[in-house]
């Protein structure tokens, strides 16, 4: 019976090993936790305050979503033909989606009979498949010129609208 497993000295060693393992299982997490707490408490929670940077960031966060794009006020006004060629011709040259064709007197006759103001209102506000033209790349005056050009080429006899400066005089 000199077997180490059955001797009291072997049982004592196993008991001491269990005690050391339990002690280390409690002490090591306590040490790690204490070191982490000390490490966190020694560092500042927020970076130093930079007032100028904070004001810039605030202004960026509360800025308006939309912006205003100002057109050049002194640019040369386009003629009715120029506006027609750049904006109207895509639909009115081929009669796309029911648009009356350029020069088609039969299709334009009822529209011309309604009067120039009705034609201009329909153009600026939109009608049918044609979207509103007001507020786009051209001024309302330029759109009026294009309407007169298109209507006169299709049997109308409307006078050319006066330029805004000439109308004020």
Secondary structure as UniProt FT lines:
FT   TURN            4..6
FT   HELIX           8..42
FT   HELIX           51..61
FT   TURN            73..74
FT   HELIX           80..83
FT   HELIX           84..88
FT   HELIX           89..92
FT   TURN            93..95
FT   HELIX           96..98
FT   TURN            102..103
FT   HELIX           105..113
FT   HELIX           116..125
FT   TURN            128..129
FT   TURN            134..135
FT   HELIX           140..153
FT   TURN            154..155
FT   HELIX           164..168
//
